[in-house]
Amino acid sequence: MDIIHLLPDSVANQIAAGEVIQRPASCLKELVENSLDAGATDIKVLLYDSGRTMMQVIDNGKGMSETDARMAFERHATSKIKSADDLFALHTMGFRGEALASICAVAQVELLTCREEDEIGTRLEIHGSEVKLQEPCSCAKGTNIKVKNLFYNVPARRRFLKTDATELRNIIQEFYRIVLVNPQCRFCLTNNDELLLDLTAGNIKHRIEQVFGKSLNKQFTAGLVEIKSETDIVEIHGFVGKPEFAGKQAQQYFFVNNRYMRHPYFHKAIMTAYQGMLQPDQQPSYFIYFDVRPETIDVNIHPTKTEIKFSDEQPIWQILLATVRESLGKFNVVPSLDFDSEAGSASIIDIPQTATRGEMSGSFTQHDSGYNPFNEKNSYQPQWVSNNSNRTSSYADRKQPVQGWEKLYDNIIANAIGKEGEESGEGERDALFDVDLSQIVPFQLAGKYIVLPLPTGLFLLHQHRVHLSVMYENITAMLRQKRIPSQQLLFPEVIDMSAEECSLMSEAEEELRQSGFEFSQFSPSAYSLFGIPAIMDGHDAVAVIRRILASISDAGLSARATWQHLIALSLAADAAIPSGKPMSEAEMRSLVEQLLTLDNQKFTPDGKQMTSIIPLQDIEKIFRV
């Protein structure tokens, strides 16, 4: 008996839909790209329950005839290519003819479409690949498509959808990738009748400011530098962020021929251009647009079309690196070296190729005079400090590219947090317990360090990091007991946010309220903050909220168990004694006593070294004849 048979088209479409339509965000991408391919200049997206219940896309494109409307939902039916050769001359976003067939296989779809030259349009209803209705109708020029009850006939797939807030965040991220490369088009995005984004047509810089301008208190584009390069191989234009605006959270986008792409190799070129200007855990923002000949790239290697191969990858890498470096230097972003000064103005990071956590402690040297792109704007961002005072670096060393810095922060975190109890600072603890602290007179160095002269050498404390660790322990203890007191603000603060930040705020609402924050949504793009943790009295609550959201975004929604840790760390960093603050002898003694109560007396909760000992033998070596 024969056992091989053809699957029905409806079943084959459902299987194929699993690759193309993975969640509401991928459905939105396909529908909006179809509108752009149809020449639309005004696109409205209406969501209900983050696209789970309904997703509607309305455009003013060229529309479809009655026959085309029906054919559009057939598998491998497309107006965008006619032969295999056309794959090497693509000027449209879609070309495989799979998107609409996949969508109608797992949803209930209603289409209204009309061409400019037609007096009446066409209405079409398809449920699970089955045509329910096709009739003439009166409708506006263009196309109006509704996708209802996504995955209604694939219950297993529907159960795996995340919460509405998570799905909305994914939709917003996908929406950003489309609107940033189509500034000539007006876009409007609403969810449950609340306006999330209303983007007017303009140029690229204007669009970037519209999308991300609410993420900061100052103009977002003020921190960007324009780049531009034209060669026979590639034309590159766009913007890169100034080093002083870098952070743990950055907006990073590559586009090629008006198509969003991921490209780790080109990202490495960007990071190479920033060598020596960023701390290891910092990332610059960039919005970079490539224009190449269509035949030199292959976009048909993945259903999502975000992985793209270049035939001239290495030359483009070099061109991109040179373009970014030139622009940073042109706008005087790169710090200059002063060879006539004993302490030059450059920041030097000397990181060994393979370094353990213990070796890291002496791997950084930073000059304090002159311009320094590492200088933090907030006291809660401690600078890398060397505890090896006689370490020097020649000019030849300075010219060497920094190697392996990308893994530095991850290694510190893994070693400091992942290995419980290892290197917990027992040597520092014993050094302090073996002496009578009442007989030791501490003194402050450079407004950042506390120095205790001991019989065995010099004991050094980074005052901000030590106090951060103490505050972190206190805050986590209060979180465990759910008793962080809240202090009401006399005048509530309204925080303007990007759509992505609003989604994160909604997702992390429970954790934030448990931490002492009290707030409500003021509008679709703003929150009203009327209560803050009492330990933050007098501090910038808005900056702390943004920092918390950035940390949560970096950690990811799948790491929700760590969110309270991230919130406690941000609150502790804000409440800790800032670097540069003068301290009395009593305050220094008190901080040392609090250090003794910690389990780990060497590293902060995020893995940064906070104490060190310079042994007496090392000091004697300096003066040995």
Secondary structure, DSSP 8 states (H G I E B T S, - for coil): --------HHHHHHHHHHHH--SHHHHHHHHHHHHHHTT-SEEEEEEETTTTSEEEEEE-S----HHHHHHTTSTT--SS-SSGGGGGS--SS--SS-HHHHHHHSSEEEEEEE-TT-SSEEEEEEETTEEEEEEEE---SEEEEEEESTTTT-HHHHHT---HHHHHHHHHHHHHHHHTT-TTSEEEEEETTEEEEEE----HHHHHHHHHGGGSSS-GGGGEEEEEEE-SS-EEEEEEE-GGG-BSS--EEEEETTEEEB-HHHHHHHHHHTTTTS-TT-B--EEEEEE--GGGEE-TTSTT--B-EETTHHHHHHHHHHHHHHHHHHTT-S----TTSSS-S-EEE---SS--HHHHTTSEEE--SS--TT--SSTTS-----S-TT----HHHHHS---SGGGHHHHHHIIIIISTTTT-SHHHHHHHHTS-GGG---EEETTTEEEEEETTEEEEEEHHHHHHHHHHHHHHHHHHTT---EEEEEEEEEEE--HHHHHHHHHTHHHHHHTT-EEEEEETTEEEEEEEEGGGTTS-HHHHHHHHHHHHHHH-GGGGGGHHHHHHHHHHHHHS--TT----HHHHHHHHHHHTT-S-SSB-TTS-B-EEEEEHHHHHHHT--
